[in-house]
Amino acid sequence: MSKEKVNKNCPGVKRLMREAAELAEPTEHYYAAPLEDNLFEWHFTVRGQEGSSFEGGLYHGRIMFPPEYPLKPPSVMLLTPNGRFEINRKICLSMSEYHPETWQPSWSIRTVLLAIVGFMPTPGKGAIGALDWTDAERKKLALQSVKWSCRGCGADNADVLLPVTKQSGESLKKEADKAASEMAFTAEKSKSKPGDPPVESAASVTAPPPTTEPNSNAAVSPAPVAPAPDAPVATPETAPQNASLTERPPPTGGIWTLFIMYFLVGIISALFLRRAGRTIYQEFFKPDLV
């Protein structure tokens, strides 16, 4: 499939063409470019980390992208013997096709390249395509890798990357460790389903926890402090009652005032009933005098 025949309106094609433009120039750390006749197959070369058994090594490999990229992850294989990954075999990483559940569309080809560099010094732990050769064997292969050439794209490792400096070497280690840590944390968070091939994790790189900002609206409870051995035990004070709900004593003399009022009302009522009764008796029961 030539570049002239690809559908440039396809999201995957647009993404790969943009990344090809961004990675057009090699750096001290890595270089990647698509094949002339296939935009979905890229070849890359990465430099081994300083301070590891891969220091001084130059490693060449292939990346194959699915038409759904970047929604689906690519497959990756190493072509240069290195003692960490099997050559000419797709390797199992959290950003490879073996684990689409951990792939993030925001990851780019640059992220993949840095992650490969970051994962190389870590233990394989039986993952697909992983090797756990000794440091001595890996250092020997690192020296030999400089003279390695790719039959597929014609690249020579010795001529691909720019000369490395001390500062750029330290920068590569930081960026590679960061990319590998991010992918290792994503893989741990996703928790692969039973039966899935194991995901390689950056054992030598501590995966940073997700950054969260404290909630300013959340109440923070202080940690309990144990009292001193001889300190007196404090008793909680009773909260003051609401003044409007506090029972108030009756005013002085209030009971006697009520008694006198009831007594007077009783007397008046009795006198009134007595007079009314007398009037009724005289009108209805007393005989008229003839």
C-alpha positions in Angstrom: 0.0 0.0 0.0 1.7 3.2 -1.2 1.3 6.5 0.4 -0.3 7.9 -2.7 -3.2 5.3 -2.5 -4.0 5.8 1.2 -7.1 7.5 2.2 -5.9 10.8 3.7 -9.3 11.4 5.3 -9.0 8.4 7.5 -8.3 9.4 11.1 -5.6 6.8 11.4 -3.8 8.0 8.3 -4.0 11.6 9.4 -2.6 10.7 12.8 0.3 8.7 11.3 1.2 11.4 8.8 1.2 14.0 11.5 3.5 11.9 13.7 5.7 11.2 10.7 6.2 14.9 10.3 7.0 15.3 14.0 9.6 12.5 13.9 11.1 13.3 10.6 14.4 14.3 12.1 16.5 11.8 14.2 17.5 12.6 17.8 20.2 11.3 20.1 17.6 9.0 21.7 15.4 7.5 18.9 14.4 7.7 15.3 11.3 6.2 13.6 9.8 6.5 10.1 7.2 4.6 8.0 8.3 2.4 5.1 8.1 4.1 1.7 5.4 1.7 0.5 3.4 1.2 3.7 2.4 4.0 6.1 1.2 1.4 8.7 4.6 -0.2 9.1 7.3 1.8 10.8 10.9 1.0 11.6 12.7 2.5 14.5 16.0 2.7 16.3 16.4 3.4 20.0 19.5 3.9 22.2 20.0 1.8 25.4 19.8 3.6 28.8 23.0 4.8 30.5 23.9 2.9 33.6 22.2 -0.3 32.4 23.5 -3.4 30.7 22.1 -1.9 27.5 24.3 1.3 27.6 25.9 2.0 24.3 23.6 -0.3 22.4 21.5 0.7 19.4 18.4 -1.4 18.8 16.3 -1.6 15.7 12.7 -2.8 15.5 9.3 -2.7 13.7 5.9 -1.2 14.7 2.8 -2.4 12.8 -0.3 -0.2 13.2 -3.9 -1.3 12.7 -6.2 0.7 10.5 -8.1 1.8 13.7 -5.0 3.5 15.2 -4.9 5.4 17.5 -8.0 3.8 18.9 -6.3 0.4 18.9 -2.6 -0.3 19.9 0.2 -1.3 17.5 2.3 -4.5 17.6 6.0 -4.2 18.3 9.0 -6.4 17.7 12.7 -6.0 18.0 15.0 -7.0 15.2 18.4 -6.4 16.8 19.6 -9.1 19.2 19.5 -7.6 22.7 19.0 -10.2 25.4 15.8 -8.7 26.7 13.3 -9.2 23.9 13.1 -12.1 21.4 13.9 -10.9 17.9 11.3 -11.2 15.1 8.5 -11.8 17.6 5.8 -9.5 18.8 6.4 -8.5 22.4 3.8 -8.2 25.1 3.8 -4.8 26.7 1.0 -2.6 28.1 1.1 -0.6 24.9 1.0 -3.5 22.5 -1.8 -5.3 20.7 -1.7 -8.0 23.4 -3.4 -5.7 25.8 -5.8 -3.3 24.1 -7.5 -2.7 27.4 -4.5 -0.8 28.7 -3.8 1.2 25.5 -4.4 5.0 25.6 -5.2 6.8 22.4 -3.3 9.8 23.7 0.0 7.7 23.6 2.1 8.4 20.5 4.9 6.6 18.6 7.3 8.7 20.7 5.7 7.4 23.9 6.0 3.8 22.6 9.7 4.3 21.8 10.5 5.7 25.2 8.6 3.0 26.9 10.6 0.3 25.1 13.8 1.9 26.3 12.3 2.2 29.8 11.2 -1.5 29.9 14.4 -3.0 28.7 16.3 -2.9 32.0 13.3 -4.5 33.8 12.7 -8.3 34.5 10.8 -10.1 31.8 8.8 -12.3 34.3 7.8 -14.8 31.6 5.9 -12.3 29.4 5.4 -13.1 25.7 8.6 -12.4 23.8 10.6 -11.6 27.0 14.2 -12.7 27.8 16.2 -12.6 31.0 19.7 -13.0 29.8 22.6 -12.1 32.0 24.1 -8.6 32.1 27.3 -9.8 30.6 25.5 -11.3 27.6 23.5 -8.1 27.2 26.6 -5.9 27.3 28.2 -8.0 24.6 25.1 -7.7 22.4 25.1 -3.9 23.1 28.6 -3.6 21.6 27.6 -5.7 18.6 24.4 -3.8 18.0 26.2 -0.8 16.7 27.3 -2.6 13.6 23.8 -4.1 13.0 21.9 -3.3 9.7 18.3 -3.9 8.8 17.6 -5.8 5.6 14.0 -4.5 5.5 14.6 -0.7 5.4 18.3 -0.7 4.8 19.1 1.4 8.0 22.5 1.0 9.7 22.4 1.5 13.4 25.7 3.3 13.5 24.4 6.1 11.2 20.8 6.5 12.4 21.0 8.5 15.6 22.8 11.7 16.5 25.8 11.5 18.8 24.9 11.2 22.4 26.0 13.7 25.1 26.1 13.3 28.9 23.2 15.6 29.2 21.1 14.0 26.5 21.8 10.5 28.1 20.4 11.6 31.4 17.4 13.2 29.7 16.7 9.9 27.9 16.7 7.9 31.2 14.3 10.3 32.8 11.9 10.4 29.8 12.1 6.6 29.3 11.5 5.9 33.0 8.5 8.3 33.0 6.9 6.6 30.0 7.5 3.1 31.3 6.1 4.1 34.7 3.0 5.6 33.2 2.3 2.4 31.2 3.0 0.2 34.2 0.6 2.2 36.3 -2.1 2.0 33.6 -1.6 -1.8 33.4 -1.9 -2.2 37.1 -5.0 0.0 37.2 -6.7 -1.9 34.4 -6.2 -5.3 36.1 -6.2 -7.7 33.2 -8.9 -10.3 33.0 -8.0 -14.0 33.9 -6.5 -15.8 30.9 -4.9 -12.7 29.4 -1.1 -12.8 28.9 0.8 -11.1 31.7 1.7 -7.5 31.2 5.2 -6.5 31.7 5.7 -3.9 34.5 8.6 -1.6 35.1 9.8 -3.4 38.2 12.8 -1.0 38.6 10.7 2.0 38.1 8.2 3.2 40.7 4.9 3.9 39.1 3.7 7.4 40.2 0.2 7.5 41.7 -2.4 9.7 40.0 -2.0 13.3 40.9 -5.0 14.6 42.8 -5.6 18.0 44.2 -7.1 18.3 47.7 -10.7 19.1 47.9 -11.0 22.5 49.5 -14.6 21.8 50.5 -13.9 18.5 52.2 -13.6 18.6 56.0 -10.3 17.1 57.2 -10.5 15.4 60.6 -7.4 15.8 62.7 -5.7 12.6 63.8 -6.4 11.6 67.4 -3.7 12.5 69.9 -3.1 10.2 72.8 -3.1 12.0 76.2 0.0 12.1 78.3 0.3 9.3 80.9 -0.3 11.6 83.9 -2.5 14.1 82.2 -6.0 14.5 83.8 -8.8 13.2 81.7 -10.8 16.1 80.3 -14.6 15.8 80.5 -16.7 17.4 77.9 -18.5 20.5 79.0 -22.3 20.6 78.7 -23.3 22.8 75.9 -25.3 25.9 77.0 -29.1 25.5 76.4 -31.0 27.9 74.2 -32.3 30.7 76.3 -35.7 30.6 74.6 -36.1 26.9 75.5 -34.9 27.2 79.1 -37.6 26.5 81.7 -38.3 29.7 83.8 -39.6 29.6 87.3 -43.1 31.2 87.9 -43.1 34.7 89.2 -43.2 35.2 93.0 -46.8 35.1 94.4 -48.3 33.7 91.2 -50.1 30.8 92.9 -51.8 33.0 95.5 -52.9 35.5 92.9 -54.6 32.7 90.9 -56.2 31.3 94.1 -57.7 34.7 95.0 -59.0 35.2 91.5 -60.7 31.8 91.4 -62.2 32.5 94.9 -63.7 35.8 93.9 -65.1 34.4 90.7 -66.7 31.6 92.7 -68.4 34.0 95.2 -69.7 36.3 92.4 -71.1 33.3 90.6 -72.8 32.0 93.7 -74.4 35.3 94.5 -75.6 35.6 90.9 -77.1 32.1 90.9 -78.8 32.7 94.3 -80.5 35.8 93.1 -81.5 34.3 89.8 -82.9 31.3 91.7 -85.0 33.5 94.0 -86.4 35.4 91.0 -87.5 32.2 89.3 -89.1 30.8 92.4 -91.2 34.0 92.9 -92.3 34.1 89.4 -93.3 30.5 88.9 -93.8 28.8 92.2 -95.0 31.4 94.7 -98.9 31.4 94.7 -100.7 34.7 93.9 -102.5 36.4 96.7 -106.3 36.6 96.2 
